[in-house]
Amino acid sequence: MLRPIRNEKQYDKALATAYRLMQTKLRAGSPEADELDVLAMLIERYEAERYPITPPHPIDAIKFRMDQLGLKPSDLGRVLGYRSRASEIMRGKRKLTLDMIRTLHEKLNIPVESLVARY
């Protein structure tokens, strides 16, 4: 019987059961597939409550995305339209404006949540 996960022992058991179910070929809509779906939701909820992941600092998010795209600091200046401001932002001397946040989200596909976190 499926129940909410309230402690580490129940969490470990749910993970083991989910792993076991994932090792089999489940038919969509079968009772086992449904059990795996519900277990995944319970595990996800427990992890979100017990081990929350906070968004990165905006500068770290920008650096990470630039690295993924192979961009250099000078490229950020071109994206934002302000070479000197881009440098100030990356050094933490200037905060992002709303227009900059929009531009970074639209042009570099950086999640807005990451650009406004802990600012």
N, C-alpha and C positions, 0 to 999 in steps of 0.2 A: 504494500500500500504506500502510495506517495504522500509525503508530508512535508511541510516547510522545513528547511535546513536551519537549525538553531545553534549548532556547535561544530567544532572541527571534526569530531568523530563522525557525525552525520554527513558532513561535507566530504570527508574522505570516502565514506561508503557510497555516496552519490557519484563521486568521480569514478570510482571503481566500476560501478554499475554502468555508467555512461560509456566508459571505455570498453567494457565487455560488449555492450550493445553495438558500439561503432565497429567492432571487429567482425560483425556478421552482416550478411547481405539482407537488409531490411526491405520489405515491401512497403511502399508508401501506403499509409492508411492502416497498416497492421497494428495490432495492440502493442507490439514491441517498438515500432516506429513512433507511435503516440507517446509511449513511455519515455523514449529518448527525448522527444520534443519537450515534454513537461519537465524532465530532469534538467535539461539544458536551461530552461527558464528559471528553475529553482536555484541552480548553481550560479547562473548569472546574477540573480538577485542577491544571493548570499555574498558573492565576491564584490559586488558594487557597494554593499553596506559595510562589509568587513575590511576590504582592501580598496578604498576609493583611489582613483587615479586623477590627480589634479592636472589641469592644463599646464603646459610649459610657460615660462616667461616669454613674452612676445618677441624679444630679441633672439632667444633660443629657437623659437618657432621659425623666424625669418632665416636664421643661419642654417637650420636643418633643411628647409625647403630650397634655399639657394644651393646647398651642397647636393641635394637630390637632382637639381636641374643643371648642375655644373656651372652655376653663375658666380661671377666675381663681384667684389664690393662695388666696382664701377658700374656693373650691370644694374645693381639696385638703384643707383643714382638715375640711370636712364628710365627705369620702371617708374620711379616716383617723380621724375622730372626735376629733382633737386640733388645735384651731386654732393654739395656741402651738407645739406640736411640729412642725406642718407648716412653720411659719415658720422654726424652728430648722433643720430638715432642708434647706430650700431655701437657707439661708445657709451650710450646711456645718458648723453648730455641733453637730448631732446626727446620729448614724448611724441608718440604717433598722433596725428590729427585724424578726425573722422574720415576726411577725404583720403588720407594715406591708407587707413585701414580698408576702406572700400577698394582702393586701387590694388593693394596687396592681395586682397581676397579675390578680386576679379582676374587680375593678370597672373598671379602666381598660385592661385587656388589654395591659399592658406586659410584654414578655418577661422572665422571671425572670433570664435570662442578663444582661440589661441592668441589672437592679436589684442584682446582686451583683458585677458587674465592677469590678475595681480599687478595692474598698472597703477 
